[in-house]
């Protein structure tokens, strides 16, 4: 297998699939979709210099309150700074 594929499979298993019990295919699909959004839009990647591949915000502020967004009932967390309004 490709090294990138192996790394992704290990990541999704460690961070998501091995921590949940699925009762039907719908639950598994929802978990996979939520993880993919988290993986591409919120999670920094070491191979990319600890940047997010497709950030959901154009520019991240350096000041302001730190907020937490949860996915999958708190299994995945994303921390970001609240934008200040002028």
N, C-alpha and C positions, 0 to 999 in steps of 0.2 A: 504494500500500500504506500501511498504518498505520505511523507512525513507530516504535511499539513493536515491531511485527513485524519491521521492517527492522533495528532494533538487535539483536533476538534472533538473527536469521539471521546477521548479521555476527559476533556473539559466538560462536555455536556453530561457525561456519566457522573463525574465527581461533583459537579455543582448543582445538578438537577435530578437526573433520573434515579440515581441510587438513594435519594433522600425522599422519594415519593412512592406511594402505592397507587396504582392505576386500576380502576374497576371496569373501564371500557375504553374503546378506541378514541372516543371524543375527548376524554380527559387527557389522554396521551397527546393528541393533536394540539389541544389548547396549551399544554405545558411546553411543547416544542415551539409553537408560534411565539409564546411569551419569552422563551429563552432566546430565540433567534433575534427578536427585537432588542432584548437586553444585550446580547452578544455584539450586535452590529452598531447600536445607537448609544449605548450607555457604558459599556465595559471597556476600560483601556487595555491595549494589547502590548505586551513586552516587545514583540517583534517589530512593532511600529513606533518604538520610542515612547511607550506608555501614552499613546494618544488613542482616541476613539475613531474607528474607521469612518463611520457616517454619523457625526454628531447631530442630534436633533435640534440644537440651537446653533445659530451662526457664530456667535462669539460668546465666550464664557466670561462673566465678570470676575474680577479678582477680589472684590469686596462685597459685603452683604451677608445676610443670615444664611447659614448652611441648612438646607432642607434635605429630607430623605424621601425617596419614592420607593415603594415596595412593589414587587411582582411575585406572583405565585404565593400569596399569603405571607409574605415576609421572607421567603426562602432566598430571593434575590433582592438586593438593595442597591440603590443608586443615590449617591449624594451629589448635590449641586448647590450653587449659590443663587439666591433670589436676586433678580434684577432690581436695581433701585429705579424708582420712577422720578423723573426730574420735575 
